[in-house]
Amino acid sequence: MSVVNEEQVAAGERRKLVRSATGPSLEEINGTVAVAPKDAGFLKSLLSFSGPGALVAVGYMDPGNWVTSIGGGQQFGYLLLSVILISSLVAMLLQYMSAKLGIVTGMDLAQATRAHTGRRLGIALWIATELAIMATDVAEVIGAAIALHLLFGLSLIVGVCLTVFDVLVLLLLMRIGFRKVEAIVATLIVTIVAVFVYEVALASPDMGAVAAGFVPSVQILHHEELILALGIVGATVMPHNLYLHSAIVQSRAYDRTTEDGRAHAVRFATWDSNIQLGAAFFVNCLLLLLGGALFYGKSADLSTFGALYDALGDPQLAGAVASPVLSTLFAVALLASGQNSTITGTLTGQVVMEGFIHMKIPLWMRRVVTRLLAVIPVVICTIVFNGSEVALEQVLVYSQVFLCVALPISMAPLVYFTSSKKIMGERFANKRGGAAAGGIPTIVLTVMNLELIWSIVQDFI
């Protein structure tokens, strides 16, 4: 038997362990994007595999990150920079595992998880994951509505309702080709980075204090700091991205018949992911630096996007750098951030629905259902609290904390699957160090979540 045939038999045996009743993940784009030949140069290969990492990275810089990171800087200075650093490193590891799972097995994380669980547990996990996607969408709805209010003066209730219609934007983008969607997302990321590099450069943060902020401190475990820290973790290492990445890496038409072909794809998918997540880490640091450099120690209440927008134009709060241009750029970047995340939320919803409960529905229906589930509670909160931006952004913060609580549900199976030689094969299974590097954060995060839940319970006792 030839080496290739042996590899094909081994791959077939692994697929029996991870079965899918739904066919290829994201079937409409699976294997549709051509890649450079394996003997092409590094840069050419990297460019052909670049794109999925950008779609994943947008989830690490959505409006939820803005609230937690800027709020963390305004309240605690540079203390929580270490949380952003550790979260980003863990995110890079988990996204590497996610991409590897998709490339090696040909299955996304939802399909793999469903294959190893019973029907009832599969439905329970699907519901938990859908709630996480809804929490992500809530952040996008609130961020986009506030951005529209700041830029065009629309009321929050009108802005929230208008976000329903971004389904039309997504459907139009999907028609022009997945590669072009990736390019548009990457352009919006560059816009966000450019805005905050400019604003933080003007803010001139104390670089010595910034360096010290990257060193972890026990002060983070205090109740108020812990809530924001877990919000940052939830907004940074987002559970839906683990499902998304394992699916969209399969959009590349890499060689799936040999181990060398899959190893080549894993290598460049990892480069793509780490570069884009490095950009997301940079943005999140900039957000916290902006809050810390301009507003730390200020008595003004800067807990909302509107207050930050006004503060960036107020010399008494932001100092000599204040200007209407800064405020407008801030709102433009916020709108770009929310629209970016809209694309990934819809794709992830499709992945988990097909993978967990084997249900396929048209993309437009999926988008409408997902967005309505997010819009309805936001509309209710807007009406109940009489259009209060403070109340809406409090909902946004707690949506990010919920994401952190839901994260171990996705992390645990991902680490397990990618550490299994039966599923991944000898060559691709995580080594002991990699398995430990993924398992330890899962345990630590679970313990931190339990501590947070217990502290909340004590508040009500």
N, C-alpha and C positions, 0 to 999 in steps of 0.2 A: 504494500500500500504506500502511495506517495505521501510526502510530508503534507501537501495541500489537502489530500483526502483525509488524512488523519486529523488535521485541524478542523475540517468541515464536520467530521463525525463528532469530535469533541464539542464543537459549537452547537451541534444539534442536540447533544445530550444536555448541555447547559440550558438550552431553550425549553427542554421538557420540564426543567425545574422551575422555570419562570415563564409560565404560559400566559398567553393573552387571547381573550375572546374577541378583541376589538380590532385586530389587525395592526398594522404599523401605527406608531404614535404620530399624531398630527399627519394623517395620511396624505392630505392635500399638498403638503410641502415636503414630505419625507423623501430624501434623496434627490431633490430637484435642483440643488445648487452645486455646480461643477467646482472641483478643486484642482489645484495645480498637481502635476505628476509628482511622484515621490522623489524623483531625482532633480526636481526644480530647486532653486535657491531658497534659503531660509525666508527672506523677505517676501518672495512671491508666494510661498506656501502659507506664510502667516496671513497675508492679505486675503487669500482665498478662504481661509478658515475664520477670518475675523467677521464679527457680526452678532452671533449668539451671545457673546460676552457683553456687548452693549445692551442688548435687550434685558439681560440679567441685571446689569449694573444700574439701570434706571430705577429698579426697585430699592436700591440702596441710597437713592438720593431723592425720594419722593417727598411730598409735603409733610409726611409723618416725621421724617428725619429733620426737617426744618424746625418744627416745633420743639422736638426734644433736644436737638443740638444747640440751637440759638438760646432756648430757655435754659439749658445747662450752663452755657457761657455766662448768661446774664445773672443767674443765681449763684453759681459756684466758681466763676472765673474759669481757669483752665484745668480744674481738678479732674473733669471727666474725659479729658483727652486720652487717658490710658484705656478707658472703656471703649472708645472708638477704635483705638489701635488693636486691642485684643479681639474685639468683635470682627474687625476687618480681616485679621489673620485667620480666625476661625472660619469666616465666610469663604476665604480663598480655598481653604482645605476642603470644606463641604461642597463647594461648587466644583472643585476638581473631582471629588468622588461622584457627584451627580453626573457630570459629563462622562466620566469613565463608565458608569453604570449603563448609560444610554448607548454609548458607542460599542461597548463590549457585548452586551446582551441583546441589543436591539429593542429593549423595553424601557419605558420611562418608569420613574419611581412609583407612580400610582399603580401601574400594571403589575410591577414586581410585588408591591405590598399586597395587592388584592389576591395574587396567586398564592400567597403564603398565609392567608387568613380565611376564616369562614365568612359566610355571607353576612351574618349579623355584625360581626366585627368590622367587615369591609364597609358596611353602610355607616356604622358609627364613625369610622375614620374619615369617610367621605364628608359626613356632616361637619366634623371638626375642621377639616380642611376648607370646606366651603365657608365656614364662619371666619376662618383666617383670611380668605380671599375677600369676603365681605368687609372685614375690618380694614384691609388694604384699600378697598374701593371707597370706604367712608372717608379715609384721609384724602384720596384724590378728589372726591366730590367737594369736600369742604375747602381744600386748597384752591381748586379751580374757581369755585363760587366766590371766595374772598378775593382772588386775583381779578376776576371780572368786576367785582364791586370797586376795587381800588383803581382799576384802569378806566372803567367806563361809568362808574357811579350806579351800576345796577344794584337793586336790593338783593339781599342774600337769598331770599326765597326764590326770586327770579333766576339768580345765578345757579342755584341748586337744581332747579327744573331744567335749565338749559343744558346742564351736563348730561342729561338723558340722551340728547341728540348727537353726542360725540360718537354714537354707534355708527352714524353715517360716515364720519371721517374714517373710522377703522375699516369699514367695508370697502370704501374707496381705495384706501392704502393697500389692502390685501389684493385688490384687483390689479394693481400696477406691478406686483411681483414682490416676493419676500425679501430679495436682496435690496430693493429700493426702500422698503420699510426699515431695514437695518440702517441704511445710509441716513434716512431722515432722523431716526432716533439718535444716531451718533452725532449728527449736526446739532440737535437740541442739547445734547450733553456738553458739547464744546461751548455752546452759548452760555449754559449755566456756569461752567468752569470759568469762562472769561469774565462774566459779571462779578463773581465773587473774588476772583484774583484781584480785580480792579478795586473793589470795595474794601477788601482786607488790606491791600497795599496802602490805601489812603488812611486806614485806621491805625496803622503802625503798631501792632501788638508788641509787648515786651517779650523778646525771643528767649531770654533766660527763663522767664516764668513759663513760657510755652514748653520749653524742653523739660522742665520739672513736671509739667502736667502729664507727660507720657509715662511717668513712674507711678504705678498703682499705689493707692493709699487706703488704709482701713477706714478712713472717713467716708468712703463710698458706701459702706454698709449701714450708715445711719439712715433712718426711715425716709426722709425727704430725698436724700441723695440716691438712695436705692431705687425709689420709684422712677426717677429720671434716668438712672443708669439702666434699669431694665427696659425702660421705654426706648433708650438708644439701642440696646441690644435687639429688641424686637423690630425696630425700624431699620436696623442694619442687616442682621442675619434673618431675612424674611423667609418663613417656611414655604410660601408658594414658589419662591425662586428655585428651590431644590427640585420640585416637580417640573417646572418650566425648563430648566437647563437640560435635564435628562431627555427631554423631548426635542427641543429645537436644535441640539447638536446633531441630531439625525437628519437635519435638512441637507447636510453636506453629502455629496455623492462619493464618499471615500470607499476604498477597497474593503468590503465586509467579509471577504472569503478567506483571508489569511490573518494570522496574528500580527504579522509585520504591518499590514494595512491598517488594522485597528490601532496598533501602537502608534503609528504615524499620526492618526487622527487624534488620539488622546493627547499626544505631545503638543500639537498646535492648538487644539481646543483649550488646553491648560494655559498656554501662552496668551491666547485671546482673552480668556477669563481673567487671568491675573492682571493683565494690563488695564482692562476696563474696571476691575474692582479697585485697582490702585488709583484710578481717576476718581472713583466714588469715595474712597477713603480721603483723598485730597479735598473733595468738596465738603464732606462732613466735618473735617478739621477746620476748613475755612468758615463754615457756618458757626461752629463753636467759637472760633477766634473772633468772628464779627461780634457775637454777643458779648464775649468777654472783654474785648478791647474797647468797645464803644460804650457798653452799658453796665458792666459789672460795678456794683456798689451804688448805682443810681437809684434813688428812691422812687422814681416813676414806675408805674405798672406797665411793663413791656411784655406782657404774657400773651399778646395776640399779634397776628400778622398786621392788623390795622395799626396797632400801636407802634410796631416796628417800622412800618411804612412811614408813619408821621414822624417818628423819631429820627429817621435817616435824613429828613428834610429840616430838622429843628437844630439850629446851632447850639442851643442850650443843653441838649442831650448828646448829640453826636459830635459836637465841637466844630472846628473850622471846616471839616470835610463835608458837613451837611449840605445837601442840595436837592432840588426836585429831581435832578437826573438820577441820583442814587436811589431815591424812592421809586421812580418809574422802572429802573432796571431791576430792582428787587421784585416788583410785581410781575414784570415780564418773565423773569426767571421762574417765579412761582407758577405761572400759567404753563410755561414749557414743561416744568417738572410734572405737573398733574396730567397733562396730555400724554407725555411719554409713558407714564405708568398705566394709563388706560389700555394701551396696546397689550402689554404683558399680562394684565389682569384677565383679559378676555381669553387669551391663549391658554393661560393656566387653568381657567375654569373649564375649558374644553378638555384639557389633559386629564384633570381629576375626575370629571364626570364620566368620560369614556373608560378611564382606567379602573376606577373603583366600582362603578355600578353598571358598566358596559352599556351606557346609554349615549346615543348620538343624536344631536339636534342641530338644526342649521345655525351657522355662526351668528347671523343677525338675531335669532331668537335667544341664543346664549348671551349675547351682549345685552339685549334688552332686559332679560331676566336678572342678570348679574347687577346691572346698573340700578334697576328698580329696587332690588333688595337692599342696595346701599342707600338709595335716595330716600326711600320711605322713612326710615328712622331719622335721617338728617332733617327731612321736612317737618316731621313731628317735633323734634327738638327745637327747630327754628321757630315754629308756631308757639310751642309751649313757653319758650324763653323769650318770646317777643323779638326775634331777630337778633339776639345777643351773640356777638362774635365771641365773647369770652366763654359762654356756655358751649358753643360749637367747638371751639378749640380744646376745651376740656374733654369733650367727647373724643376728639382726635387723639389726645395724649393717651387716654385709656384704651383706645383701639390699638395703639402701639404696644401698650403693656400686655394686652390680650395676645398679640402676636408672639410676644416673648414666652408667655405661658404655653401657647400652642406649639412652639418650636420643637421641643423634645419629641413630640409625636412624629415629626418628620425626620429628625436627626437620627433617632435610634434605629429605625429600619434601614436608613441609608448606610450608616456605618456597618450594620450587620451584613447587609447584602454585599457590599464592596469588600468586606473582609472574608467572605466565604469562597474558598477555593472551588467548591462544587458549582457555584453560580458564576464566578468570574474567571475560573481557571488559574493554574499555578502562576502564570506570568503576570496577571492583572490584579490578583487579590491583594488587599492592603497587607503590608508587612506589619509586624507587631507594633513597631513604632507608630506607623500611620494609624492603625486601629486604636491605639492608646490615645493618640493626638485627637482623634474624633470622639472617642468614648468619654474621655475625661471632661471636656466641655459640656457634653450632654448631661453627665451626672451633676456637675457643678451648677449648671443652669437650672436643673430640676430642683436642686436644694435651695437655690436662691429664690425660685418661684414659690416653693413651699414656705420659705421664710417670709416672703412678701404677703402671701395669702394669710399666714398666721398673724402678721402684724395688722393686717386689715381687719381680721376677725376680732383681735384685741381692742381695736378702736371702737367696735360696736358693743363690746361687753361692758 
